């Protein structure tokens, strides 16, 4: 009997050890917890249940960004070095290192969810190509926080009303658009923006309605100008080193899991955006905190001015920077995206709108 118990113990220990050795460690860096409902109610549960969902023996370690001790601007370098396996990649914050992350979401280019998905379908493969070539990382998919709008501590009834104001931006990539309006762009991290607004270090800040609500910005910036300065695109990228440890079958299963998750996430962000707008203006809402934000919408003149700045300043400046890293980048962008965006060319804008 003792021998039988000993045999059972040895076999059990062997099976346990074998299973542990068979596990695939996966270090995932997510969004900051300060981004709210998307990170807490969608992203974290997805990764925490990834092993069960895929039946791949992942040993997932999921951490929100602020818990790992490095800035979101370093995500691509961390993937390249293999320090992390998978990142909830913040596009604007990493666009200084990889310009295609800005090219897919140029200031003022995307105005609605339908257009956003067309742009991603057309240009997402190009972004993936550049990430693999330069950072040894594969793009698993793209999602959105929703339209990135302007929140200020004073009334903003037209785009040019931000002239002379200090405007928080997520990265210098957005700075050209803001500067052309006569405002001063100030790069401030998302977590520090509420404090910057409360102290008057900035007059305005740009983010989605949902992110602004969760972070409490409307307490100090209770005027909203609802022009989409950007569309808040983000993605998920896995290091090729980790990706290549998976079998072909496992790669397909993992990609399918992300495809399903991202489809649900897109639908959720639409609902969240509508709900947050209601919360911000004091209407009944489900997910956020009620505020008394006064919201104004852009006029056709504001939209035309936005496109004028895009075509005459933002696109040429981005194209020049991208060409230095990826020769032919500007032509590729034109070929991929020209059928899906407003057909504006700088010389077609007959009315050169002055900044008033």
C-alpha positions in Angstrom: 0.0 0.0 0.0 2.9 2.4 0.9 4.4 1.7 -2.5 1.1 2.5 -4.2 0.8 5.8 -2.4 4.4 6.6 -3.2 3.8 5.8 -6.9 0.7 8.0 -6.9 2.7 10.8 -5.3 5.5 10.5 -7.9 3.1 10.4 -10.8 1.2 13.4 -9.5 4.4 15.4 -8.9 5.6 14.6 -12.4 2.3 15.7 -13.9 2.3 18.9 -11.9 5.9 19.7 -12.9 5.2 18.8 -16.5 2.2 21.2 -16.6 4.3 23.9 -15.1 7.1 23.4 -17.6 4.5 23.4 -20.4 3.1 26.8 -19.4 3.7 29.9 -21.6 4.5 33.0 -19.5 2.8 36.1 -20.8 3.6 39.5 -19.3 0.9 41.9 -20.4 1.0 45.7 -19.8 -2.4 47.2 -20.0 -4.0 50.6 -20.1 -3.6 52.8 -17.0 -6.3 52.1 -14.5 -7.1 55.8 -14.6 -8.6 55.3 -18.1 -11.6 53.7 -16.2 -14.3 51.4 -17.4 -12.6 50.1 -20.5 -9.5 49.0 -18.6 -11.3 47.7 -15.5 -14.5 46.1 -17.0 -13.2 44.9 -20.4 -9.4 44.7 -20.8 -8.4 43.3 -17.4 -11.1 40.5 -17.4 -10.2 39.6 -21.0 -6.5 38.9 -20.1 -7.3 37.3 -16.8 -9.5 34.8 -18.6 -7.3 34.4 -21.7 -6.1 31.0 -20.8 -9.5 29.6 -20.3 -10.8 31.3 -23.4 -8.1 30.0 -25.7 -7.2 26.7 -24.0 -3.5 27.8 -24.6 -1.5 27.2 -21.4 -0.7 30.8 -20.8 0.5 31.9 -17.4 -0.8 35.5 -17.7 0.6 38.3 -15.6 -1.5 41.3 -16.3 -0.5 44.7 -14.9 -2.0 48.2 -15.5 0.5 50.6 -16.9 1.1 52.7 -13.8 2.1 49.6 -11.7 5.2 48.7 -13.8 7.4 51.8 -13.4 7.9 53.0 -16.9 6.1 55.5 -19.1 3.7 54.7 -21.9 6.1 56.3 -24.3 8.4 53.4 -23.8 6.1 50.5 -24.8 7.6 49.9 -28.2 11.1 49.8 -26.9 10.0 47.3 -24.2 8.4 45.1 -26.8 11.5 45.2 -28.9 13.8 44.3 -26.1 11.5 41.5 -25.0 11.1 43.0 -21.5 7.3 42.6 -21.9 5.4 40.2 -24.1 2.2 42.1 -24.9 1.1 45.7 -24.6 -2.1 47.6 -24.8 -0.3 50.0 -27.1 -1.1 53.7 -26.7 -0.7 55.0 -30.3 -0.3 58.8 -29.7 2.1 58.3 -26.8 4.3 56.1 -29.0 4.0 58.0 -32.2 7.3 59.8 -31.7 9.1 56.5 -32.1 6.8 55.1 -34.8 5.1 57.7 -37.0 2.6 55.3 -38.6 0.8 55.3 -35.2 0.1 59.0 -35.8 -0.6 58.5 -39.5 -3.5 56.2 -38.8 -5.1 58.8 -36.6 -4.0 62.2 -37.9 -5.5 65.2 -36.1 -9.0 65.9 -37.5 -8.9 63.1 -40.0 -11.5 60.7 -38.6 -14.9 62.1 -37.7 -17.0 59.0 -36.8 -16.8 55.3 -35.9 -17.6 54.1 -39.4 -14.8 56.1 -40.9 -12.4 54.9 -38.2 -13.0 51.3 -39.0 -12.5 51.9 -42.7 -9.2 53.7 -42.0 -8.0 50.8 -39.8 -9.0 48.2 -42.4 -7.0 50.2 -45.0 -3.9 51.1 -43.0 -3.7 48.7 -40.1 -1.6 46.2 -42.2 0.9 49.0 -42.9 1.2 49.8 -39.2 1.7 46.1 -38.5 4.4 45.9 -41.2 6.4 48.8 -39.7 6.0 47.5 -36.1 7.4 44.1 -37.1 10.3 45.6 -39.1 11.4 48.1 -36.5 10.2 46.8 -33.1 9.9 43.1 -33.5 6.2 43.4 -32.6 3.0 42.2 -34.2 -0.2 44.2 -34.2 -3.1 42.0 -33.1 -5.8 44.7 -33.6 -6.9 48.2 -33.1 -9.7 49.8 -31.0 -10.8 53.3 -30.0 -11.5 55.3 -26.9 -13.8 57.4 -29.0 -13.6 60.9 -30.4 -11.0 63.0 -28.6 -12.7 66.4 -27.9 -11.7 69.7 -26.3 -12.6 70.4 -22.6 -11.9 73.9 -21.3 -12.4 76.0 -18.2 -14.2 78.7 -20.2 -16.8 78.8 -23.0 -15.6 77.5 -26.4 -18.1 78.1 -29.1 -15.9 77.9 -32.2 -12.5 76.3 -32.9 -10.7 79.6 -32.9 -11.8 80.3 -29.3 -8.9 78.3 -28.0 -6.5 81.0 -29.4 -4.1 82.2 -26.7 -5.0 79.3 -24.4 -2.8 76.5 -23.0 -4.1 73.1 -24.2 -3.1 69.7 -22.8 -2.2 67.2 -25.5 -1.1 63.6 -25.2 2.0 64.0 -27.3 3.9 66.5 -29.5 2.3 64.9 -32.5 -1.0 66.7 -31.8 0.9 70.0 -31.2 0.9 71.2 -34.8 -2.9 71.3 -35.0 -3.2 73.2 -31.7 -0.4 75.6 -32.6 -2.0 76.5 -35.9 -5.1 77.6 -34.0 -3.0 80.1 -32.0 -3.0 78.0 -28.8 -0.1 76.6 -26.9 0.1 72.8 -26.8 1.4 71.4 -23.5 2.3 67.7 -23.2 0.9 66.4 -19.9 0.3 62.7 -19.0 -3.3 61.6 -18.6 -2.9 61.0 -14.9 -1.5 64.5 -14.2 -4.1 66.4 -16.3 -6.8 66.8 -13.7 -4.3 68.4 -11.3 -3.0 70.7 -14.2 -6.5 71.8 -14.8 -7.2 72.5 -11.2 -4.0 74.6 -10.8 -4.6 76.5 -14.0 -1.4 75.1 -15.6 -3.5 74.4 -18.6 -6.8 76.0 -19.7 -8.1 73.1 -21.9 -7.4 69.4 -22.4 -8.2 66.8 -25.0 -9.6 63.3 -24.5 -12.7 61.3 -25.0 -16.0 62.1 -23.1 -15.7 58.8 -21.2 -12.1 59.3 -20.1 -12.8 62.9 -19.1 -15.7 61.8 -17.0 -13.9 59.0 -15.2 -10.9 61.1 -14.5 -13.0 64.0 -13.1 -11.9 66.6 -15.6 -15.4 68.3 -15.8 -14.9 69.5 -12.2 -12.4 72.0 -13.5 -13.2 72.0 -17.3 -16.9 72.3 -17.7 -17.1 73.5 -21.3 -16.9 71.0 -24.1 -16.3 71.7 -27.8 -17.3 68.4 -29.5 -15.0 68.5 -32.6 -13.0 65.2 -33.0 -9.4 66.4 -32.7 -8.4 62.8 -33.0 -10.2 59.4 -32.6 -8.3 57.9 -29.8 -7.0 54.8 -31.6 -5.0 52.3 -29.6 -4.1 48.7 -30.2 -2.6 45.4 -28.9 0.9 44.3 -29.9 2.7 41.1 -29.0 6.5 40.7 -29.3 7.4 38.5 -32.2 9.7 36.6 -29.9 6.7 35.5 -27.9 4.4 35.1 -31.0 6.9 32.7 -32.6 7.0 30.4 -29.6 3.3 29.6 -30.4 2.4 26.9 -32.8 0.6 27.9 -36.0 -2.6 26.6 -34.5 -2.1 28.5 -31.3 -1.4 31.7 -33.2 -4.7 31.3 -35.1 -6.6 30.7 -31.8 -5.1 33.7 -30.1 -5.8 36.0 -33.1 -9.4 34.8 -33.2 -9.8 35.5 -29.5 -8.5 39.1 -30.0 -10.8 39.6 -33.1 -13.8 38.6 -31.0 -12.8 40.7 -28.0 -12.1 43.8 -30.2 -15.4 43.5 -31.9 -17.1 43.6 -28.6 -14.9 46.4 -27.4 -15.8 48.6 -30.4 -19.5 48.2 -29.6 -18.9 48.9 -25.9 -16.9 52.1 -26.6 -19.8 53.4 -28.7 -22.2 52.8 -25.8 -19.8 54.3 -23.3 -19.3 57.4 -25.4 -23.0 58.1 -25.6 -23.5 57.4 -21.9 -20.5 59.6 -20.9 -21.8 62.5 -22.9 -25.1 62.2 -21.0 -23.2 62.1 -17.7 -21.1 65.1 -18.5 -24.2 67.2 -19.3 -26.1 66.1 -16.2 -28.5 63.8 -18.1 -29.4 60.3 -16.8 -26.5 57.9 -17.3 -25.3 54.4 -16.3 -21.5 54.3 -16.0 -20.2 57.7 -15.0 -20.5 60.7 -12.7 -23.0 63.5 -13.4 -21.6 66.9 -14.2 -22.9 70.2 -15.6 -20.8 70.5 -18.7 -21.9 73.0 -21.4 -21.3 71.4 -24.8 -21.2 73.1 -28.2 -20.9 71.6 -31.6 -18.6 72.6 -34.5 -20.0 74.6 -37.4 -19.2 73.8 -41.1 -16.7 76.6 -40.9 -14.9 74.9 -38.0 -14.8 71.6 -40.0 -13.4 73.4 -43.0 -10.8 75.1 -40.9 -9.8 71.8 -39.4 -9.4 70.2 -42.8 -7.4 73.2 -44.0 -4.9 72.7 -41.1 -4.7 69.0 -41.8 -3.9 69.3 -45.4 -1.7 72.4 -45.3 0.3 71.7 -42.1 -0.4 68.4 -40.3 -0.1 66.0 -43.2 3.0 67.6 -44.8 4.8 67.7 -41.4 3.9 64.2 -40.6 4.8 63.0 -44.1 8.3 64.5 -43.9 9.0 62.9 -40.5 7.7 59.5 -41.7 9.7 59.6 -44.9 12.9 59.9 -42.9 12.1 56.6 -41.2 10.1 54.8 -43.9 11.0 56.0 -47.4 7.8 55.9 -49.5 5.7 56.3 -46.4 3.7 59.3 -47.6 2.8 57.7 -51.0 1.7 54.5 -49.1 -0.5 56.6 -46.9 -2.1 58.3 -49.9 -2.7 55.0 -51.7 -4.2 53.4 -48.7 -6.3 56.2 -47.2 -7.2 58.6 -49.9 -10.4 56.6 -50.8 -11.6 56.7 -47.2 -11.1 60.3 -46.0 -12.5 63.6 -47.1 -11.1 64.4 -50.5 -9.5 67.7 -49.4 -6.3 69.0 -51.0 -4.6 72.1 -49.7 -5.0 73.9 -53.1 -8.7 72.9 -53.3 -9.5 75.0 -50.2 -10.5 78.2 -51.9 -11.4 79.9 -48.7 -8.3 80.5 -46.6 -10.0 80.9 -43.3 -8.3 83.4 -41.0 -7.8 82.7 -37.3 -10.1 85.2 -35.6 
